[in-house]
Amino acid sequence: MSFTDQIAELAKAKAKIAQAEAKLASDRVSALAKLPAEYGYSSLNDFIKALKSAAGKAGKGKKAAKAPKAAKAPKAAKAGKRTRAKITPELKQQVVAAVQSGQSGAEIAAAFGISLPSVQNIKKEAGLVKARGNSGDTSAPAASEAPSA
């Protein structure tokens, strides 16, 4: 089969599909036009009103009664925008006193209404936090100072 024969065959197939689509559209219009009579309505307008009623719309310009919504569990109140805590020198002294009395950072944060990182920053500023990685223990010799055997 040559290239031109294939093109001609494709054109015929497209024409056949277009013809089938046109027939389908015509049949659909015909079937839709028969629907009111098939369901026992004398006019298209009566049928449309019945469809709208079944779909929950009472008619043109009128609002249909809505079905009552199921009761939902009450939502928690939104926190809204959080306000920034003012860290005053007095508050810092109270936090330091609480740390020295043995309270945990989380307990202090909750008690004074500040964040845990703020508590940590106050502790660091007051010198109550050990430096990371340096335990301060110098009794063990460093690896480079290990005695040779």
C-alpha positions in Angstrom: 0.0 0.0 0.0 1.5 3.3 -1.0 1.7 6.4 1.0 -1.0 8.2 -0.9 -3.3 5.2 -0.5 -2.8 5.4 3.2 -3.6 9.1 3.3 -6.8 8.5 1.3 -7.8 5.6 3.6 -7.2 7.9 6.6 -9.4 10.6 5.0 -12.2 8.1 4.5 -11.9 7.0 8.1 -12.1 10.6 9.4 -15.2 11.2 7.2 -16.8 8.1 8.6 -16.1 9.2 12.2 -17.5 12.7 11.5 -20.6 11.1 10.0 -21.0 8.9 13.1 -20.5 11.9 15.4 -23.2 13.8 13.5 -25.6 10.9 13.8 -24.9 10.5 17.5 -25.6 14.2 18.1 -28.8 14.0 16.2 -29.9 10.9 18.0 -29.1 12.5 21.4 -31.2 15.6 20.5 -34.1 13.3 19.5 -33.8 11.2 22.7 -33.7 14.3 24.9 -36.8 15.7 23.2 -38.7 12.5 24.0 -37.8 12.5 27.7 -40.6 14.6 29.0 -43.2 12.4 27.4 -41.5 9.2 28.5 -41.7 10.4 32.1 -45.3 11.5 31.8 -44.9 15.3 31.5 -47.1 17.3 29.1 -44.5 20.0 28.5 -40.8 20.6 28.6 -41.2 23.4 31.2 -43.0 21.0 33.6 -40.3 18.4 33.1 -37.6 21.0 33.8 -39.3 22.1 37.0 -39.5 18.5 38.1 -35.8 18.1 37.4 -34.9 21.2 39.3 -37.0 20.1 42.2 -35.4 16.7 42.2 -31.9 18.4 42.2 -32.8 20.6 45.1 -33.8 23.8 43.3 -37.5 24.9 43.6 -37.5 26.9 40.5 -36.3 30.1 38.8 -35.6 32.8 41.3 -36.6 30.8 44.3 -34.2 29.3 46.8 -34.8 25.7 47.7 -34.9 24.7 51.3 -31.5 23.4 52.3 -31.3 20.2 54.2 -30.1 20.8 57.8 -26.4 20.3 58.2 -25.1 17.7 60.6 -23.9 19.1 63.9 -20.1 19.5 63.9 -17.8 19.3 66.9 -16.9 22.8 68.0 -13.5 24.0 66.8 -10.9 25.1 69.2 -10.6 28.8 69.4 -7.9 30.2 67.1 -4.9 31.5 68.9 -4.6 34.5 66.7 -1.4 36.4 66.2 1.0 35.7 69.0 2.4 38.7 70.8 6.1 38.9 71.4 7.1 38.5 75.1 9.0 41.4 76.5 12.1 40.1 78.2 12.8 42.7 80.9 15.8 42.7 83.3 13.4 41.7 86.1 12.1 38.7 84.1 15.7 37.7 83.5 16.4 37.7 87.2 13.3 35.6 87.9 14.3 33.1 85.2 17.9 32.9 86.7 16.4 32.3 90.2 14.1 29.6 88.8 17.0 27.9 87.1 19.1 28.0 90.3 16.2 26.5 92.2 16.3 23.5 89.9 13.3 24.0 87.7 13.4 22.7 84.1 13.5 25.0 81.1 10.1 23.9 80.0 8.6 24.6 83.4 10.2 28.0 83.5 9.0 28.8 80.0 5.4 27.9 80.9 5.5 29.7 84.2 6.7 33.0 82.7 4.9 32.8 79.3 8.1 32.8 77.3 9.6 30.3 74.8 12.0 27.6 75.7 14.7 29.1 73.4 14.3 32.4 75.4 14.9 30.6 78.6 18.0 29.0 77.1 19.2 32.4 75.9 18.8 33.9 79.3 20.7 31.0 80.9 23.5 31.4 78.4 23.7 35.2 79.0 23.9 34.5 82.8 26.6 32.0 82.3 24.5 29.0 83.5 25.1 26.9 80.5 28.3 24.9 79.9 30.0 25.3 76.5 29.3 22.5 74.0 32.0 19.9 73.4 34.2 21.2 76.2 33.4 19.4 79.4 36.2 21.3 81.2 37.8 18.0 82.3 41.6 18.4 81.6 42.7 15.4 83.7 42.9 13.0 80.7 45.8 13.7 78.3 44.9 14.7 74.7 45.5 12.2 71.9 48.6 14.1 70.7 50.0 14.1 74.2 49.7 10.4 74.8 52.8 9.0 76.4 54.9 6.7 74.1 55.6 3.2 75.3 
